[in-house]
């Protein structure tokens, strides 16, 4: 670093670094519900409602589904354990591909794979294929878990409102889990596994469209400016595009 500074100074003293004051985002709560942050709030809410429903409406219910389908408790837990092994693999894939492929392509790609396997899953009855397809389905679900919870949602918002915005969309996502058990039980009793998967697929399709249309790609912005470039506050506290 000293060598670089010496070369850049060309024998002259370097000027003192200019103080940088980031343009603040208006602290008013209403800022989150006006452009351009409103679209990001929608993306965050849809994504977290979807992934929470997948986790608490499908993954955690797998042992119950297997028992209801006539499998023994031991067999159902064995199948569930095998499928659960896809969780760390999916999370690792999400962590490794988020920067290389980009957030939006990875989220949309994992969602499309989940939709395809979700359509296939209720059709499987073979005792070998069932846990194998379930394992394959768990992998893209946990790719989404890693990206949405750990990476993408916080990057949607500028630093000044990140905690508040993330807290609101997480509240909506967690709130969905209140009604999820009632929906899952009702759908399973009336439509079987196909009904449960139809709910999951529907949410995934909505997520794909939302991220495609409204989602941002943080990796296309300079590091440290995610969520800030078009969220600068105006002189009267309003939000301006930059």
Residue pairs with C-beta under 8 A, 6 or more apart in sequence:
5 14
8 14
22 159
22 160
22 228
23 228
23 232
23 233
23 242
24 160
24 233
25 31
25 158
25 160
25 161
25 228
25 231
25 232
25 233
25 239
26 233
26 234
26 237
26 238
26 239
27 160
27 161
28 237
29 164
31 37
31 161
31 237
31 239
32 38
32 41
32 161
32 164
32 165
32 168
33 41
34 238
34 239
35 239
36 230
36 231
36 239
36 241
37 157
37 161
37 165
37 231
37 239
39 214
40 156
40 157
40 165
40 214
40 216
40 227
41 165
41 168
41 169
42 210
42 214
43 156
43 210
43 211
43 214
43 215
43 216
44 153
44 156
44 157
44 165
44 166
44 169
45 168
45 169
45 172
45 173
46 206
46 207
46 210
46 211
47 107
47 148
47 152
47 153
47 169
47 173
47 207
47 210
47 211
48 148
48 149
48 153
48 169
48 170
48 172
48 173
48 174
48 176
49 172
49 173
49 176
49 203
50 144
50 203
50 204
50 206
50 207
51 141
51 144
51 145
51 148
51 149
51 173
52 173
52 174
52 176
52 177
52 180
53 176
53 177
53 180
53 199
53 200
53 203
54 114
54 141
54 144
54 200
54 203
54 204
55 141
55 145
56 177
56 180
56 181
57 177
57 180
57 181
57 183
57 184
57 196
57 199
57 200
58 141
58 184
58 196
58 197
58 200
59 84
59 138
59 141
61 184
61 196
62 76
62 79
62 80
62 83
62 134
63 73
63 76
63 77
63 80
65 76
65 188
65 193
65 196
66 75
66 76
66 79
66 80
67 73
67 76
68 188
69 193
71 79
78 131
79 130
79 131
79 134
82 131
82 134
82 135
83 131
83 134
83 135
83 137
83 138
84 138
85 135
85 138
86 135
86 136
86 137
86 138
86 139
86 141
86 142
87 138
87 142
87 145
88 142
89 139
89 142
90 138
90 139
90 140
90 141
90 142
90 143
90 144
90 145
90 146
91 142
91 143
91 145
91 146
92 146
93 139
93 143
93 146
94 106
94 110
94 142
94 143
94 144
94 145
94 146
94 147
94 151
95 146
95 150
97 106
97 143
98 106
98 146
98 147
98 151
98 152
99 219
101 109
102 217
102 219
102 220
103 147
103 151
103 152
103 155
103 215
103 217
103 218
103 219
104 211
104 212
104 215
104 216
104 217
106 143
106 147
107 144
107 147
107 148
107 152
107 207
107 211
107 215
108 208
108 211
108 212
110 140
110 141
110 143
110 144
110 147
111 140
111 144
111 204
111 207
111 208
111 211
112 208
113 140
114 137
114 140
114 141
114 144
114 200
114 204
115 201
115 204
115 205
115 208
117 133
117 136
117 137
117 140
118 137
118 197
118 200
118 201
118 204
119 197
119 201
120 133
121 133
121 134
121 137
121 193
121 197
122 192
122 193
122 194
122 197
124 130
124 133
152 218
153 166
153 169
153 170
154 162
154 166
155 216
155 218
155 226
155 227
156 165
156 216
156 218
156 227
157 165
157 166
157 227
157 231
158 226
158 227
158 228
158 231
159 227
159 228
162 227
183 199
184 196
184 199
187 195
187 196
187 198
187 199
188 195
188 196
191 198
216 227
218 226
218 227
221 229
229 242
230 241
230 242
231 239
231 242
232 239
232 240
232 242
233 239
233 240
234 240
